[in-house]
């Protein structure tokens, strides 16, 4: 039967493994609780059109022909 040369190294190895396991679990729980998706928010901004000329909050009048081309019907 073989005798171990450093019996305390087994304890240190298990302490490092358990420490890393606790660190991984802590980081996972922290990310889940802080960054996790908690569903739909309780507020609603209602849909606002993306096109600036169609938005009720637009500061410019809509173009008569909204195509972005130059020419007879462009701007």
Biopython code that builds the backbone (N, CA, C, O; Angstrom):
import numpy as np
from Bio.PDB.StructureBuilder import StructureBuilder

atoms = [
    (1, "UNK", "N", (0.833, -1.180, 0.000)),
    (1, "UNK", "CA", (0.000, 0.000, 0.000)),
    (1, "UNK", "C", (0.880, 1.246, 0.000)),
    (1, "UNK", "O", (1.887, 1.324, 0.703)),
    (2, "UNK", "N", (0.469, 2.209, -0.806)),
    (2, "UNK", "CA", (1.272, 3.416, -0.984)),
    (2, "UNK", "C", (0.819, 4.508, -0.014)),
    (2, "UNK", "O", (-0.379, 4.738, 0.157)),
    (3, "UNK", "N", (1.757, 5.158, 0.600)),
    (3, "UNK", "CA", (1.488, 6.239, 1.551)),
    (3, "UNK", "C", (1.505, 7.574, 0.804)),
    (3, "UNK", "O", (2.395, 7.813, -0.013)),
    (4, "UNK", "N", (0.536, 8.441, 1.077)),
    (4, "UNK", "CA", (0.515, 9.764, 0.438)),
    (4, "UNK", "C", (1.593, 10.642, 1.055)),
    (4, "UNK", "O", (1.817, 10.633, 2.266)),
    (5, "UNK", "N", (2.250, 11.398, 0.188)),
    (5, "UNK", "CA", (3.339, 12.257, 0.662)),
    (5, "UNK", "C", (2.803, 13.542, 1.283)),
    (5, "UNK", "O", (3.387, 14.059, 2.234)),
    (6, "UNK", "N", (1.680, 14.068, 0.746)),
    (6, "UNK", "CA", (1.145, 15.344, 1.232)),
    (6, "UNK", "C", (-0.351, 15.201, 1.482)),
    (6, "UNK", "O", (-1.141, 15.522, 0.594)),
    (7, "UNK", "N", (-0.763, 14.741, 2.630)),
    (7, "UNK", "CA", (-2.207, 14.581, 2.879)),
    (7, "UNK", "C", (-2.950, 15.919, 2.942)),
    (7, "UNK", "O", (-4.150, 15.968, 2.673)),
    (8, "UNK", "N", (-2.256, 16.998, 3.292)),
    (8, "UNK", "CA", (-2.940, 18.292, 3.361)),
    (8, "UNK", "C", (-3.242, 18.834, 1.959)),
    (8, "UNK", "O", (-4.136, 19.666, 1.810)),
    (9, "UNK", "N", (-2.524, 18.386, 0.940)),
    (9, "UNK", "CA", (-2.778, 18.877, -0.415)),
    (9, "UNK", "C", (-4.146, 18.415, -0.915)),
    (9, "UNK", "O", (-4.749, 19.090, -1.751)),
    (10, "UNK", "N", (-4.647, 17.287, -0.426)),
    (10, "UNK", "CA", (-5.981, 16.831, -0.807)),
    (10, "UNK", "C", (-7.022, 17.799, -0.267)),
    (10, "UNK", "O", (-7.981, 18.129, -0.965)),
    (11, "UNK", "N", (-6.846, 18.252, 0.956)),
    (11, "UNK", "CA", (-7.777, 19.219, 1.542)),
    (11, "UNK", "C", (-7.739, 20.554, 0.795)),
    (11, "UNK", "O", (-8.781, 21.163, 0.556)),
    (12, "UNK", "N", (-6.569, 20.994, 0.437)),
    (12, "UNK", "CA", (-6.437, 22.254, -0.293)),
    (12, "UNK", "C", (-7.091, 22.131, -1.669)),
    (12, "UNK", "O", (-7.757, 23.058, -2.129)),
    (13, "UNK", "N", (-6.900, 20.987, -2.321)),
    (13, "UNK", "CA", (-7.508, 20.770, -3.633)),
    (13, "UNK", "C", (-9.024, 20.822, -3.549)),
    (13, "UNK", "O", (-9.668, 21.472, -4.372)),
    (14, "UNK", "N", (-9.600, 20.142, -2.560)),
    (14, "UNK", "CA", (-11.060, 20.166, -2.395)),
    (14, "UNK", "C", (-11.551, 21.562, -2.007)),
    (14, "UNK", "O", (-12.637, 21.969, -2.420)),
    (15, "UNK", "N", (-10.771, 22.294, -1.223)),
    (15, "UNK", "CA", (-11.160, 23.663, -0.855)),
    (15, "UNK", "C", (-11.192, 24.561, -2.088)),
    (15, "UNK", "O", (-12.091, 25.390, -2.223)),
    (16, "UNK", "N", (-10.222, 24.405, -2.988)),
    (16, "UNK", "CA", (-10.193, 25.201, -4.212)),
    (16, "UNK", "C", (-11.380, 24.836, -5.096)),
    (16, "UNK", "O", (-12.037, 25.718, -5.648)),
    (17, "UNK", "N", (-11.656, 23.550, -5.234)),
    (17, "UNK", "CA", (-12.788, 23.113, -6.067)),
    (17, "UNK", "C", (-14.102, 23.645, -5.506)),
    (17, "UNK", "O", (-14.925, 24.163, -6.261)),
    (18, "UNK", "N", (-14.313, 23.527, -4.207)),
    (18, "UNK", "CA", (-15.547, 24.023, -3.597)),
    (18, "UNK", "C", (-15.637, 25.545, -3.673)),
    (18, "UNK", "O", (-16.724, 26.093, -3.856)),
    (19, "UNK", "N", (-14.513, 26.223, -3.534)),
    (19, "UNK", "CA", (-14.504, 27.681, -3.658)),
    (19, "UNK", "C", (-14.901, 28.127, -5.056)),
    (19, "UNK", "O", (-15.675, 29.072, -5.211)),
    (20, "UNK", "N", (-14.375, 27.453, -6.077)),
    (20, "UNK", "CA", (-14.751, 27.783, -7.447)),
    (20, "UNK", "C", (-16.219, 27.476, -7.705)),
    (20, "UNK", "O", (-16.896, 28.228, -8.406)),
    (21, "UNK", "N", (-16.712, 26.382, -7.147)),
    (21, "UNK", "CA", (-18.125, 26.040, -7.297)),
    (21, "UNK", "C", (-19.022, 27.104, -6.663)),
    (21, "UNK", "O", (-20.037, 27.490, -7.244)),
    (22, "UNK", "N", (-18.654, 27.569, -5.488)),
    (22, "UNK", "CA", (-19.434, 28.622, -4.826)),
    (22, "UNK", "C", (-19.379, 29.909, -5.642)),
    (22, "UNK", "O", (-20.391, 30.598, -5.772)),
    (23, "UNK", "N", (-18.217, 30.241, -6.192)),
    (23, "UNK", "CA", (-18.082, 31.442, -7.010)),
    (23, "UNK", "C", (-18.969, 31.363, -8.253)),
    (23, "UNK", "O", (-19.641, 32.336, -8.594)),
    (24, "UNK", "N", (-18.977, 30.222, -8.926)),
    (24, "UNK", "CA", (-19.805, 30.057, -10.120)),
    (24, "UNK", "C", (-21.288, 30.149, -9.769)),
    (24, "UNK", "O", (-22.053, 30.798, -10.482)),
    (25, "UNK", "N", (-21.698, 29.508, -8.683)),
    (25, "UNK", "CA", (-23.102, 29.570, -8.281)),
    (25, "UNK", "C", (-23.510, 30.986, -7.879)),
    (25, "UNK", "O", (-24.617, 31.423, -8.194)),
    (26, "UNK", "N", (-22.629, 31.700, -7.190)),
    (26, "UNK", "CA", (-22.920, 33.076, -6.786)),
    (26, "UNK", "C", (-23.071, 33.981, -8.006)),
    (26, "UNK", "O", (-24.000, 34.785, -8.075)),
    (27, "UNK", "N", (-22.144, 33.848, -8.979)),
    (27, "UNK", "CA", (-22.230, 34.678, -10.176)),
    (27, "UNK", "C", (-23.489, 34.364, -10.979)),
    (27, "UNK", "O", (-24.118, 35.271, -11.524)),
    (28, "UNK", "N", (-23.857, 33.097, -11.055)),
    (28, "UNK", "CA", (-25.066, 32.724, -11.778)),
    (28, "UNK", "C", (-26.316, 33.265, -11.116)),
    (28, "UNK", "O", (-27.208, 33.777, -11.792)),
    (29, "UNK", "N", (-26.388, 33.155, -9.788)),
    (29, "UNK", "CA", (-27.548, 33.677, -9.060)),
    (29, "UNK", "C", (-27.609, 35.201, -9.167)),
    (29, "UNK", "O", (-28.689, 35.770, -9.322)),
    (30, "UNK", "N", (-26.463, 35.854, -9.087)),
    (30, "UNK", "CA", (-26.420, 37.312, -9.198)),
    (30, "UNK", "C", (-26.904, 37.756, -10.576)),
    (30, "UNK", "O", (-27.700, 38.688, -10.688)),
    (31, "UNK", "N", (-26.421, 37.089, -11.623)),
    (31, "UNK", "CA", (-26.841, 37.453, -12.980)),
    (31, "UNK", "C", (-28.327, 37.181, -13.174)),
    (31, "UNK", "O", (-29.014, 37.978, -13.813)),
    (32, "UNK", "N", (-28.833, 36.090, -12.644)),
    (32, "UNK", "CA", (-30.251, 35.766, -12.804)),
    (32, "UNK", "C", (-31.129, 36.782, -12.090)),
    (32, "UNK", "O", (-32.151, 37.205, -12.629)),
    (33, "UNK", "N", (-30.744, 37.174, -10.892)),
    (33, "UNK", "CA", (-31.576, 38.083, -10.111)),
    (33, "UNK", "C", (-31.461, 39.533, -10.574)),
    (33, "UNK", "O", (-32.437, 40.280, -10.503)),
    (34, "UNK", "N", (-30.296, 39.938, -11.042)),
    (34, "UNK", "CA", (-30.092, 41.337, -11.412)),
    (34, "UNK", "C", (-30.419, 41.579, -12.886)),
    (34, "UNK", "O", (-31.053, 42.582, -13.217)),
    (35, "UNK", "N", (-30.001, 40.686, -13.765)),
    (35, "UNK", "CA", (-30.150, 40.910, -15.194)),
    (35, "UNK", "C", (-31.314, 40.119, -15.773)),
    (35, "UNK", "O", (-31.750, 40.412, -16.886)),
    (36, "UNK", "N", (-31.818, 39.155, -15.074)),
    (36, "UNK", "CA", (-32.832, 38.245, -15.604)),
    (36, "UNK", "C", (-34.084, 38.942, -16.106)),
    (36, "UNK", "O", (-34.443, 40.019, -15.630)),
    (37, "UNK", "N", (-34.743, 38.319, -17.069)),
    (37, "UNK", "CA", (-35.960, 38.866, -17.657)),
    (37, "UNK", "C", (-37.130, 38.593, -16.721)),
    (37, "UNK", "O", (-37.436, 37.439, -16.422)),
    (38, "UNK", "N", (-37.763, 39.624, -16.272)),
    (38, "UNK", "CA", (-38.888, 39.475, -15.350)),
    (38, "UNK", "C", (-40.230, 39.642, -16.040)),
    (38, "UNK", "O", (-41.235, 39.881, -15.370)),
    (39, "UNK", "N", (-40.273, 39.522, -17.359)),
    (39, "UNK", "CA", (-41.535, 39.613, -18.092)),
    (39, "UNK", "C", (-41.804, 41.013, -18.599)),
    (39, "UNK", "O", (-40.922, 41.872, -18.622)),
    (40, "UNK", "N", (-43.040, 41.219, -19.003)),
    (40, "UNK", "CA", (-43.448, 42.515, -19.555)),
    (40, "UNK", "C", (-43.459, 43.580, -18.461)),
    (40, "UNK", "O", (-43.856, 43.304, -17.328)),
    (41, "UNK", "N", (-43.022, 44.801, -18.797)),
    (41, "UNK", "CA", (-43.074, 45.875, -17.813)),
    (41, "UNK", "C", (-44.520, 46.316, -17.564)),
    (41, "UNK", "O", (-45.407, 46.040, -18.372)),
    (42, "UNK", "N", (-44.746, 46.989, -16.462)),
    (42, "UNK", "CA", (-46.080, 47.423, -16.101)),
    (42, "UNK", "C", (-46.540, 48.684, -16.816)),
    (42, "UNK", "O", (-47.704, 49.061, -16.686)),
    (43, "UNK", "N", (-45.666, 49.348, -17.566)),
    (43, "UNK", "CA", (-46.030, 50.577, -18.260)),
    (43, "UNK", "C", (-46.169, 50.309, -19.746)),
    (43, "UNK", "O", (-45.673, 49.306, -20.258)),
    (44, "UNK", "N", (-46.850, 51.215, -20.431)),
    (44, "UNK", "CA", (-47.057, 51.087, -21.866)),
    (44, "UNK", "C", (-46.907, 52.461, -22.498)),
    (44, "UNK", "O", (-47.640, 53.386, -22.146)),
    (45, "UNK", "N", (-45.973, 52.607, -23.420)),
    (45, "UNK", "CA", (-45.769, 53.880, -24.095)),
    (45, "UNK", "C", (-46.652, 54.017, -25.328)),
    (45, "UNK", "O", (-46.593, 55.044, -26.004)),
    (46, "UNK", "N", (-47.458, 53.028, -25.639)),
    (46, "UNK", "CA", (-48.285, 52.902, -26.821)),
    (46, "UNK", "C", (-47.433, 53.042, -28.066)),
    (46, "UNK", "O", (-46.408, 53.723, -28.035)),
    (47, "UNK", "N", (-47.828, 52.423, -29.144)),
    (47, "UNK", "CA", (-46.989, 52.464, -30.348)),
    (47, "UNK", "C", (-46.929, 53.858, -30.961)),
    (47, "UNK", "O", (-47.953, 54.518, -31.137)),
    (48, "UNK", "N", (-45.741, 54.285, -31.276)),
    (48, "UNK", "CA", (-45.520, 55.555, -31.959)),
    (48, "UNK", "C", (-44.864, 55.215, -33.284)),
    (48, "UNK", "O", (-43.861, 54.501, -33.286)),
    (49, "UNK", "N", (-45.374, 55.687, -34.409)),
    (49, "UNK", "CA", (-44.777, 55.370, -35.706)),
    (49, "UNK", "C", (-43.311, 55.788, -35.757)),
    (49, "UNK", "O", (-42.910, 56.805, -35.189)),
    (50, "UNK", "N", (-42.533, 54.979, -36.449)),
    (50, "UNK", "CA", (-41.099, 55.220, -36.547)),
    (50, "UNK", "C", (-40.750, 56.302, -37.556)),
    (50, "UNK", "O", (-39.764, 57.017, -37.381)),
    (51, "UNK", "N", (-41.535, 56.427, -38.590)),
    (51, "UNK", "CA", (-41.241, 57.406, -39.621)),
    (51, "UNK", "C", (-41.498, 58.800, -39.076)),
    (51, "UNK", "O", (-42.601, 59.068, -38.600)),
    (52, "UNK", "N", (-40.518, 59.700, -39.126)),
    (52, "UNK", "CA", (-40.695, 61.019, -38.514)),
    (52, "UNK", "C", (-41.897, 61.789, -39.035)),
    (52, "UNK", "O", (-42.551, 62.486, -38.259)),
    (53, "UNK", "N", (-42.210, 61.688, -40.324)),
    (53, "UNK", "CA", (-43.334, 62.427, -40.876)),
    (53, "UNK", "C", (-44.678, 61.890, -40.439)),
    (53, "UNK", "O", (-45.675, 62.605, -40.539)),
    (54, "UNK", "N", (-44.748, 60.655, -39.955)),
    (54, "UNK", "CA", (-46.009, 60.058, -39.535)),
    (54, "UNK", "C", (-46.256, 60.192, -38.038)),
    (54, "UNK", "O", (-47.375, 59.982, -37.570)),
    (55, "UNK", "N", (-45.239, 60.534, -37.303)),
    (55, "UNK", "CA", (-45.377, 60.638, -35.862)),
    (55, "UNK", "C", (-46.145, 61.901, -35.484)),
    (55, "UNK", "O", (-45.913, 62.956, -36.075)),
    (56, "UNK", "N", (-47.056, 61.818, -34.512)),
    (56, "UNK", "CA", (-47.750, 63.032, -34.077)),
    (56, "UNK", "C", (-46.806, 64.023, -33.400)),
    (56, "UNK", "O", (-47.163, 65.186, -33.214)),
    (57, "UNK", "N", (-45.619, 63.580, -33.034)),
    (57, "UNK", "CA", (-44.653, 64.451, -32.365)),
    (57, "UNK", "C", (-43.610, 64.997, -33.340)),
    (57, "UNK", "O", (-42.618, 65.588, -32.913)),
    (58, "UNK", "N", (-43.825, 64.805, -34.653)),
    (58, "UNK", "CA", (-42.858, 65.250, -35.650)),
    (58, "UNK", "C", (-42.774, 66.773, -35.674)),
    (58, "UNK", "O", (-43.772, 67.461, -35.457)),
    (59, "UNK", "N", (-41.583, 67.289, -35.937)),
    (59, "UNK", "CA", (-41.410, 68.749, -36.002)),
    (59, "UNK", "C", (-41.403, 69.239, -37.442)),
    (59, "UNK", "O", (-41.431, 70.446, -37.682)),
    (60, "UNK", "N", (-41.366, 68.311, -38.415)),
    (60, "UNK", "CA", (-41.386, 68.693, -39.829)),
    (60, "UNK", "C", (-42.676, 68.205, -40.459)),
    (60, "UNK", "O", (-43.240, 67.191, -40.051)),
    (61, "UNK", "N", (-43.134, 68.944, -41.462)),
    (61, "UNK", "CA", (-44.311, 68.528, -42.219)),
    (61, "UNK", "C", (-43.934, 67.353, -43.110)),
    (61, "UNK", "O", (-42.810, 67.298, -43.608)),
    (62, "UNK", "N", (-44.858, 66.407, -43.322)),
    (62, "UNK", "CA", (-44.534, 65.305, -44.219)),
    (62, "UNK", "C", (-44.363, 65.783, -45.656)),
    (62, "UNK", "O", (-45.014, 66.737, -46.082)),
    (63, "UNK", "N", (-43.496, 65.123, -46.390)),
    (63, "UNK", "CA", (-43.271, 65.462, -47.793)),
    (63, "UNK", "C", (-44.480, 65.030, -48.617)),
    (63, "UNK", "O", (-45.154, 64.063, -48.262)),
    (64, "UNK", "N", (-44.762, 65.731, -49.707)),
    (64, "UNK", "CA", (-45.908, 65.335, -50.527)),
    (64, "UNK", "C", (-45.700, 63.962, -51.165)),
    (64, "UNK", "O", (-46.661, 63.214, -51.349)),
    (65, "UNK", "N", (-44.468, 63.628, -51.501)),
    (65, "UNK", "CA", (-44.122, 62.321, -52.056)),
    (65, "UNK", "C", (-42.966, 61.787, -51.209)),
    (65, "UNK", "O", (-41.833, 62.238, -51.378)),
    (66, "UNK", "N", (-43.215, 60.857, -50.320)),
    (66, "UNK", "CA", (-42.208, 60.498, -49.330)),
    (66, "UNK", "C", (-41.014, 59.702, -49.838)),
    (66, "UNK", "O", (-40.178, 59.279, -49.040)),
    (67, "UNK", "N", (-40.915, 59.489, -51.140)),
    (67, "UNK", "CA", (-39.734, 58.781, -51.651)),
    (67, "UNK", "C", (-38.525, 59.700, -51.580)),
    (67, "UNK", "O", (-38.624, 60.897, -51.849)),
    (68, "UNK", "N", (-37.397, 59.134, -51.219)),
    (68, "UNK", "CA", (-36.163, 59.934, -51.087)),
    (68, "UNK", "C", (-35.423, 59.936, -52.419)),
    (68, "UNK", "O", (-34.325, 59.394, -52.541)),
    (69, "UNK", "N", (-36.046, 60.554, -53.404)),
    (69, "UNK", "CA", (-35.417, 60.653, -54.728)),
    (69, "UNK", "C", (-35.527, 62.090, -55.183)),
    (69, "UNK", "O", (-36.420, 62.824, -54.760)),
    (70, "UNK", "N", (-34.625, 62.480, -56.038)),
    (70, "UNK", "CA", (-34.716, 63.818, -56.631)),
    (70, "UNK", "C", (-35.415, 63.690, -57.978)),
    (70, "UNK", "O", (-35.323, 62.658, -58.642)),
    (71, "UNK", "N", (-36.088, 64.710, -58.360)),
    (71, "UNK", "CA", (-36.798, 64.682, -59.620)),
    (71, "UNK", "C", (-38.111, 65.436, -59.496)),
    (71, "UNK", "O", (-38.292, 66.237, -58.579)),
    (72, "UNK", "N", (-39.017, 65.180, -60.412)),
    (72, "UNK", "CA", (-40.273, 65.910, -60.473)),
    (72, "UNK", "C", (-41.112, 65.741, -59.213)),
    (72, "UNK", "O", (-41.685, 66.713, -58.722)),
    (73, "UNK", "N", (-41.192, 64.543, -58.690)),
    (73, "UNK", "CA", (-42.021, 64.317, -57.497)),
    (73, "UNK", "C", (-41.194, 64.098, -56.235)),
    (73, "UNK", "O", (-41.756, 63.848, -55.169)),
    (74, "UNK", "N", (-39.907, 64.183, -56.333)),
    (74, "UNK", "CA", (-39.039, 64.048, -55.155)),
    (74, "UNK", "C", (-38.822, 65.390, -54.518)),
    (74, "UNK", "O", (-39.570, 66.329, -54.790)),
    (75, "UNK", "N", (-37.843, 65.505, -53.696)),
    (75, "UNK", "CA", (-37.553, 66.811, -53.070)),
    (75, "UNK", "C", (-36.201, 67.326, -53.470)),
    (75, "UNK", "O", (-35.798, 68.406, -53.038)),
]
sb = StructureBuilder()
sb.init_structure("model")
sb.init_model(0)
sb.init_chain("A")
sb.init_seg("    ")
for serial, (resi, resn, name, xyz) in enumerate(atoms, 1):
    if name == "N":
        sb.init_residue(resn, " ", resi, " ")
    sb.init_atom(name, np.array(xyz, "f"), 0.0, 1.0, " ", f" {name:<3s}", serial, name[0])
structure = sb.get_structure()
